[in-house]
Amino acid sequence: MLYKLIVLYMIKIAGIHLPNADISEHILGKGYTDSMTLQLTLSELTEIGLITSTKKHNRTYFDITSKDLSKEIFSRFCVGK
């Protein structure tokens, strides 16, 4: 779950569509996780509807889907557990 929160925070503070390369550079560069876990995390966040992915010019960009992200995170990760 920690990777999901880090990714959501990064996309939220960026305020724009964030490229997969930028997310990967930060997460992998800090040694938080490996590439496979990061891609799985991005896929899971997309599947549950917290982020969207858009492909442009052979790059994938991610954006937050909810304007009230804190409520969405609480309901998805805390209430269901």
C-alpha positions as CSV (number, residue, x, y, z in Angstrom):
1,M,0.0,0.0,0.0
2,L,2.9,2.4,0.7
3,Y,3.8,2.5,-3.0
4,K,0.3,3.3,-4.0
5,L,0.2,6.3,-1.6
6,I,3.6,7.5,-2.8
7,V,2.5,7.4,-6.4
8,L,-0.9,9.1,-5.6
9,Y,1.0,11.8,-3.7
10,M,3.4,12.4,-6.6
11,I,0.7,12.7,-9.2
12,K,-1.5,14.9,-6.9
13,I,1.3,17.4,-6.2
14,A,2.5,17.5,-9.8
15,G,-0.9,19.0,-10.7
16,I,-0.5,17.8,-14.3
17,H,-0.4,14.6,-16.2
18,L,2.7,12.9,-14.8
19,P,4.8,10.7,-17.2
20,N,5.5,7.1,-16.2
21,A,9.2,7.9,-16.7
22,D,9.1,10.6,-14.1
23,I,7.3,8.4,-11.6
24,S,9.7,5.5,-12.3
25,E,12.8,7.7,-12.1
26,H,11.8,9.0,-8.6
27,I,10.6,5.7,-7.1
28,L,13.3,3.5,-8.6
29,G,16.0,6.1,-8.0
30,K,15.2,6.3,-4.3
31,G,15.3,2.5,-4.1
32,Y,11.7,2.3,-2.8
33,T,10.8,-0.7,-4.9
34,D,11.6,-2.5,-8.2
35,S,10.2,-1.9,-11.6
36,M,7.8,-4.8,-11.7
37,T,6.2,-3.8,-8.4
38,L,5.9,-0.2,-9.5
39,Q,4.2,-1.1,-12.8
40,L,1.9,-3.5,-10.9
41,T,1.1,-0.6,-8.5
42,L,0.2,1.8,-11.4
43,S,-1.9,-0.9,-13.0
44,E,-3.8,-1.6,-9.7
45,L,-4.4,2.2,-9.2
46,T,-5.8,2.4,-12.7
47,E,-8.0,-0.6,-12.3
48,I,-9.6,0.6,-9.1
49,G,-10.2,4.0,-10.7
50,L,-7.9,6.3,-8.6
51,I,-5.8,7.3,-11.6
52,T,-6.2,7.3,-15.3
53,S,-3.5,6.6,-17.9
54,T,-3.2,8.3,-21.3
55,K,-0.8,7.4,-24.1
56,K,0.7,10.2,-26.2
57,H,3.7,9.9,-28.5
58,N,4.8,6.5,-27.1
59,R,4.7,7.8,-23.5
60,T,2.2,7.0,-20.7
61,Y,0.9,9.8,-18.5
62,F,-1.0,9.4,-15.3
63,D,-3.5,11.7,-13.7
64,I,-5.7,11.7,-10.5
65,T,-9.4,10.9,-11.2
66,S,-10.9,12.2,-7.9
67,K,-10.9,15.8,-6.9
68,D,-11.3,14.8,-3.2
69,L,-8.5,12.3,-3.1
70,S,-8.3,12.1,0.7
71,K,-11.9,10.8,0.9
72,E,-11.3,8.4,-2.0
73,I,-8.1,6.9,-0.4
74,F,-9.8,6.6,3.0
75,S,-12.7,4.7,1.5
76,R,-10.6,2.5,-0.7
77,F,-7.8,1.6,1.7
78,C,-9.0,2.1,5.2
79,V,-12.7,1.3,5.4
80,G,-12.5,-1.9,3.4
81,K,-9.8,-3.4,5.6
